[in-house]
């Protein structure tokens, strides 16, 4: 295939993002299931509220971190621990549960945080699916990962697999994305399996149970909103 | 009593509403036990009232109903201390409305918030330069595990835009009695005043800047700014500055820079000749500032460093004078033990502002899903240190939370922490969260 026939990498990235977040403002119900050596290692349910490209509020409803609320904005990540009277500011890399970082839940649009280009070997096959192989580098200092390898289905443009790297070059985790399904009126990737970069027996399934387009007042995504 | 009435009014309102969401109530039991060993040479008369042992049991209720949230604490407290004639063994029980918060959304961007809560304008772990609406400006109890943080009565009008935000805040805490006294946790600091704050917040991508003006009812207006910069996902740089004519921190008159100035009506007297001078309406500008850096490694080790400078603290020269005053009062012990002991205890406590510079280094790390460990070291300019190790057991997904924290001050005789009243303190805490 000639290079000219390839879609532009940023257009391909936007297409992949479209299977993760379609609405400008939405509420998601997400379930996390962790396993270690194929044995259950905890479940968790969350309510994720998204507004635009940068704002999200993640509320942990059940599981080991129940009661935590996390506010992610362009320049900060704030956590309100259960029953705390004041929020705590943390660095974006700080991980608070399992294999899933808050960035995996609260930042669903890669196009806002990363610049994409094709890998040298741009056409590959992953799990028998022909894919475009993209290399993503952080375009913002606050992006949770320094680099990503993303494999996007050549037929349909949905994300198939990804590898996330830290600044040191260390493989942090990998992700496998199920083929998108119809969820209400949208076609979305419903299930993502995140695996530890070193010990692949540690896995976390991220399942989007529902998505509702919903507008939230900007005041909700402030420190005051986090405390209410 | 007033807290109960306040809470009762809101709860009755909640019950009367036919269309309201149900009232959500969560409760917790908190137990803390604390033992303190004092440096007796700074309190030879056992006058400071710092308890040797203190046991507290509390029931904390958090409630939420629609846009209204509250926290109420009912506690029982037992303190024991001193020896000889000054032995005390007191028990106390009380109830207090710690937090109350409700909001009125005026539009997508505008909101009015009313209640009793706290506000945070800097990113500090320890040196809270801009925390006018918290009990203490030098506190590292950011997690408030023992649920003690008390809100301030506040009315806050907020605008929240894409890159720009602004708040107009009025707080009236004048009903709180803050008489300067021995062993006061927060002698006359942020409490007991009315204050206005105008705050402007601007977001420049990875940098967040806050500027503000504060006008307390008993002082002139002060001006401040803070920033947080996130250069990458692992690091945060932050700082804050505040400048105001006068200082809320009183000072022993004998080391006061303008020691010859006449006594003012607000000056604070002891009944044995030693006295401190208020600086509330002084013409001199005092500035306090803080610079900090936080870093998280890929293995989740968190490091934090903070430098704090406060011009209203003691200069090295002031500190030498303070040492001379303490020595002088000590020399009087044989002549009039009671009066001398009283003065020494006063000297030790009247100067909580201490020296002008201090440095905080803190390391914390989760050990596994259940345990985490933290070590803090607060270092004075004279290299004396306050060590603060803490082990916390907080099993994932469970309702139990337990911790043990030590505090130990160390340094040569006469140094800042080497002459701190408390030498060693151990706190054991346990909380159980009911859903």
Interface residues (C-beta under 8 A of the other chain):
Chain A: X42 X63 X64 X65 X66 X67 X73 X74 X75 X76 X81 X82 X83 X84 X85 X86 X87 X88 X89 X90 X91 X92 X93 X94 X95 X140 X141 X142 X143 X144 X145 X146 X166 X167 X168 X170 X172 X217 X218 X219 X222 X223 X224 X227 X228
Chain B: X26 X28 X60 X62 X67 X69 X71 X98 X99 X101 X103 X105 X108 X109 X110 X111 X113 X117 X118 X120 X123 X142 X143 X144 X147 X149 X151 X156 X158 X160 X161 X165 X203 X205 X206 X207 X208 X228 X230 X231 X232 X233 X234 X235 X236 X294 X295 X296 X298 X300 X302 X369 X396 X397 X433
